Amino acid sequence: MIHYVERSLVQLAARISIAMRMEKLEAVFPCSKQPQNKPRLIFSFGIKMEDEEYRALVDELLSCRFWEDKLKLIKRRVHSLADLEEIVIDAELTETESMAMLQELGPVEIAALYRRHLKGTEFEDLEQNDATRLFRDTLRALIAQQPQIERDRIRRAAEAMED
């Protein structure tokens, strides 16, 4: 073994010297390919409210006549994105009301909803009820209204989110 190392050392030194002059050290010392570090986002939809409290809120929203009152109730009593997405569907908000509510959200929340409701769901819309379909259509419309750079950010953020 020592004899092999001594013989190889001369050849190796010559190769290193030539590679250094040519600025091609990677030809002598192969580097392993480093994995791409893809950013991962961890997003929590939050803790849902108790069922009784949720049902009472939905009933109250269904009895409200004015959108402004509904918005105030939602802002005051809904504290998680999980509840918000269900409220928008269960409280039978109109498309205009749903759009106004979704416009209150930031890009990360929109990306989370996009991932949950729109990514890869082209055929699922056929199976959904009208309220869910309306929610998805409104979410699509909201994203479509954004400038292209913002739409790309939303899609990239949705891709980076972990399940």
N, C-alpha and C positions, 0 to 999 in steps of 0.2 A: 504494500500500500504506500509506504513512504517513497519507494522508488518511483511509483506511478505519479505521485504528487510532484516530486522533484522534476521529472521529465515534462509534465504538463505545465508547470509553473512558468517555464521559459516561453512556451507557446502562448500561454494566457497573458503574460506581461506584454508580449509583442502585439497581440490583438487589442489589448486595452490601450496601448500607446497609439496605435493606428486609429482606433475609434475616437480617441480624444482629439487627435489632430483633425479628424473629419467631423467632429462634433456629432457623433453617432453612437454614443455610449449605450443606447438602448439595443443596439445590434449585439453587444456583448453581454449585457445584463438585461435579460427580458424582465419586464415588469408585468405583474398580474394586472388584469383589467379591474379597475375599481368599480364597484357597483354604483349606479346612479342613485343618489339619495333623493328619492321623491318625497316632497313634503306631504305630510299626513295631517289632516285636521281632525280633531276629536270634537264632536259637537253633541251637546245634550239638549234634548227637547224639553227638559225640565220635569219637575214632579207635578203630576196631575192633581187637580183639586178633588175633593171627596165627591162621590156620585150624587149625594143629596144636594150639595152646594151647586154642583154643575147643573143638575136638572132644574133647580130653582132659577139659576141664571138664564138658562135657555128659555124657560117659561116667561121670565121677565122680558127677555129680548123679543120674544114672539109677540108680546103684548104692547111693545113700544111702537108708537106711530112714527116718530121722527128719527132719522138717521143720527143726528147729533146726540140724542139721548142714548142710542145704542152704543155709539162710539165711546161716550163717557163711561157707560157701564163696563164695557169691555176693557177699557184702559184701567179702570179702577179695580176690577175684580179678577182679571185674567193675568196670571204671572208666569205662564209657561207657554212655549210655542206649541207643545202638545195639546194644551187646552184651546189655544187660539185656532189651530187648524180645525179642530172638531167643532168649535163654536161657529166658525164661518160656514161650515156645512150644516150643522144641526139647527142653527137658529134661522135657517132659510133666508139668509141675507141675499139681497138682489145682486146682480152682477156689479152694479155701480157701488153698492155698499161693500161688497167683497173687495173690489179694486181699491177703494179708499182705505180699507183696513190693511190690505197687503202693502199699500204704498207707505204705510207707517213703519214697515220693517226695513232693516239694514240689509246690505248685500249678503252677509253671511247667513242670516235667517232665510233669505230668499233662496240661496244656494242649498240650504238644508231641505227646504220644501221642494225644490226642484229635484234633488236627489231622491227624496221619498216618493214624490207623486208623478214626476214626469220622465225621469231617466229610464229608458227602456220600457215605457208603458204604452207604446203605440197601439197595441191590440187590447190592452186591459180596459180602455175606455168603454168598450162594448159591454163589458160586464158590470160597470158601475151604475149606481143610481143617478138620478138627474142632479141632485145636489152636489155629489162628488164630481160629476162631469163638469158642472158649472164652475166648481172650485178650480179644477185643473185647467179649464179653458181660460179662466180669469188669470191664473198664475202664468199660463203661456202668454197671454196678452200683455201682462205686466212686464215679463222678460222681453218680449218683442218690442216694447216701447223704449227700452233702454238703449243707449248708444252701443254700437258694436263692441267697443272695448270693454264696456261693463258686462255685456252678455258673455263675452269670452271669460271674464273674471269669474262670473257666476258659475259657468260650466267647469272651469278649472278648479274652483273651490269645491264644487260638488264631486268632482272626480277624486279630489284629495281627501275627502271625508271617509272616515272609517265607519263600517256598519256597526 
